[in-house]
């Protein structure tokens, strides 16, 4: 095996041990629920799900499960900007 590739494999294994390097910004999941399959998404702090519970309450068991699975990996939601104030990076 090529020594460059071996180095990449070793680096990948080291990165896997340093999970704080990873933050999920965008995620699309097919979630197999008890009654049907649902499309769940995450985009820079905002969740969405096509199930009725999420449409009604803005939260559902599918999102709760994924938040638990991905604890520590999700980018935090952006802080709201008070009306009339410019957004700065």
Secondary structure, DSSP 4 states (H G I P E B T S, - for coil): --HHHHHHHHHHHHHHH-GGG--B-EEEEEEE-SSSEEEEEEETTEEEESSHHHHHHS--HHHHHHHHHTTTTBPPPPPPPPTTPPP--
